[in-house]
């Protein structure tokens, strides 16, 4: 019984450490540099946690809206130079292309 309790505590501790290692804090509006053509370009992308309405108000309508996929639903909006990924109605990531 004691061994089972020790193993349970060990597994719970490892799970907490693994889950904590995935937390990443992002600045409000981050600026990324991309150099696909050999020249550096600065692109400001939406902040993590911003709503779809806030993104559209700040950046305008996207050039393409992709349908939501999966559970939770992940939606992608494409803009010239970057894509924004939403979980439900909020930004979870943006990628400079």
C-alpha positions in Angstrom: 0.0 0.0 0.0 2.8 2.4 0.9 4.5 1.7 -2.5 1.3 2.5 -4.3 0.9 5.8 -2.5 4.5 6.7 -3.2 4.1 5.9 -7.0 0.9 7.9 -7.1 2.6 11.0 -5.6 5.6 10.6 -7.9 3.3 10.4 -11.0 1.3 13.4 -9.8 4.5 15.4 -9.3 5.8 14.5 -12.8 2.5 15.5 -14.3 2.5 18.9 -12.6 6.1 19.5 -13.8 5.3 18.5 -17.4 2.1 20.7 -17.4 3.9 23.7 -16.0 6.6 23.5 -18.6 4.1 24.4 -21.3 3.2 27.8 -19.9 4.5 30.6 -22.1 3.8 34.3 -21.4 3.6 36.5 -24.5 3.8 40.3 -24.7 0.6 42.2 -25.5 1.5 42.9 -29.1 4.6 41.0 -30.1 6.7 42.0 -33.1 8.4 39.2 -35.1 11.0 39.5 -37.8 10.8 37.3 -40.9 13.3 37.3 -43.8 11.9 35.0 -46.5 13.3 37.1 -49.3 16.6 37.8 -47.6 15.5 41.2 -46.2 14.2 41.6 -42.7 10.6 42.7 -42.2 8.9 43.7 -39.0 5.4 42.4 -38.4 3.2 43.2 -35.4 0.8 40.3 -34.6 -2.3 40.2 -32.4 -1.9 39.6 -28.7 -2.7 36.2 -27.2 -6.2 36.3 -25.6 -7.5 39.0 -27.9 -11.0 38.4 -29.2 -11.9 37.9 -32.9 -13.7 41.3 -32.8 -10.6 43.0 -31.4 -8.4 41.4 -34.0 -10.7 42.5 -36.8 -11.1 46.0 -35.4 -7.3 46.4 -35.2 -6.2 44.6 -38.4 -9.3 44.7 -40.6 -11.0 41.8 -42.3 -8.7 38.8 -43.0 -7.9 37.9 -46.5 -9.2 34.4 -45.8 -11.1 32.8 -42.9 -10.7 29.0 -42.5 -13.5 27.0 -40.9 -13.1 25.8 -37.3 -11.5 22.3 -36.9 -11.5 19.9 -33.9 -12.5 20.1 -30.3 -11.9 22.7 -29.0 -12.6 24.4 -32.3 -9.4 26.0 -33.8 -10.0 28.7 -36.4 -7.4 30.3 -38.7 -7.5 33.7 -40.2 -4.9 34.7 -42.8 -3.6 38.2 -43.2 -0.9 39.4 -45.6 2.3 38.3 -43.8 0.8 36.4 -40.9 -1.9 34.0 -39.7 -3.8 34.1 -36.5 -5.1 31.0 -34.7 -8.2 31.2 -32.4 -9.5 28.7 -29.9 -13.2 29.4 -29.7 -13.2 33.2 -30.0 -9.7 34.1 -28.7 -6.2 34.3 -30.1 -4.0 31.4 -29.0 -1.1 31.9 -31.5 -0.1 34.0 -34.5 2.5 33.0 -37.1 4.6 35.2 -39.4 4.7 33.7 -42.9 
